[in-house]
């Protein structure tokens, strides 16, 4: 602490040095903004009207129980093996029917896109669910910036292929890269985000660092992780699970309790993190986002377009 | 065939096995169960303890069933572990029964109508139940008294249901998996090998006398 000058009157700032009260203020602001987070927030994100008021799963649940076959098929494999993934530098190729195609650095992809915290329900096709406080921005913001041409009807996504850092990619069961796609109106929907973090932290590797898709009304496998390519295309693009088992995994993959997976029921789901005797809850149509998205599928037979 | 040094080894193994009491097999067999219960009580089974418990119990059931079906092929090689077969079979039944109980309570949360629908429509659920039902009469007739009452021929015929239980269990596992993982392929390969060995001609008395 600096010594006081003898001939200067005492001020309140002498009681608490500026450096200290500044940090204290930051700390209070951070704590108030994300009171529920386990760690101090590094990413500032605005709250969203699209967030559910359901209680989010813990950071440990969300980062310790993942389907990310690039790192193995076990739920704990991504947490165990994704640590070595290099996510900086990172760039995304944006191509196809766009006005400004190119290879965009991650910072450029995120430029001017307002970050929001979106607390979304996540429903896996395996009939379990979680609630995740994502941080991200609307995909529509990025697509509008690069300029979608009139012929574009679908958006195709690809995950990174880097077997030396993604040990699961040595398995031949899946034809890499992992591929996903959305119809253009689904991609432009305000619920559809590119997420770059969760719980105020940068996206953990096992959750799809540094940038992933989140489409909350569809089964989790549609929300492709660690994206390196976004293509605007005219035709419905091939998607990984549909390529593997077309009778079981459709292109749309909307959460729908009335359309069962051919091998198991989708009527209910186990809530991961609810403990040994948490039981099940009924699965909601479009995972509870029916009011927002049902109109996208007006006139479609969802038992055919599953 | 068996090499010159092998009979010595097999004799030693047989001699060692004779000194192992059968209760030791039961004791070791329930160790994984104790670990599982301990893990559940101390909340050490990870993010999704229900899935871990359910999967582990089913896996142990399949492993003990496979172990019990290796006894006969090993006997043909001269290794006689027949004393332990009942213990292995009963452990298999016990784990499968707890696996079923975990599905009914922890996984399905006693949603009876959904379970009934699954038992009607879902091949993997149906096959799992078929496997359990196939093991049920085997467990019920596992005592010496039952063998005496039935006679060895009828008893042996009934206990061929173990093959049905193995096939049902393997299909149950394969249908549950999203992709053909190494684990699934290993279990299926092992199961098919054990079943295939039953198709080999039985060793005759003449051969044994010659040896």
Interface residues (C-beta under 8 A of the other chain):
Chain A: X60 X61 X64 X65 X73 X75 X76 X126 X128 X173 X174 X244 X260 X263 X264 X265 X267 X268 X270 X272 X273 X275 X276 X277 X278 X279 X280
Chain B: X40 X46 X47 X48 X49 X50 X51 X53 X106 X107 X108 X109 X110 X111 X114 X117 X118 X121 X122 X123 X124 X175 X176 X178 X179 X180 X181
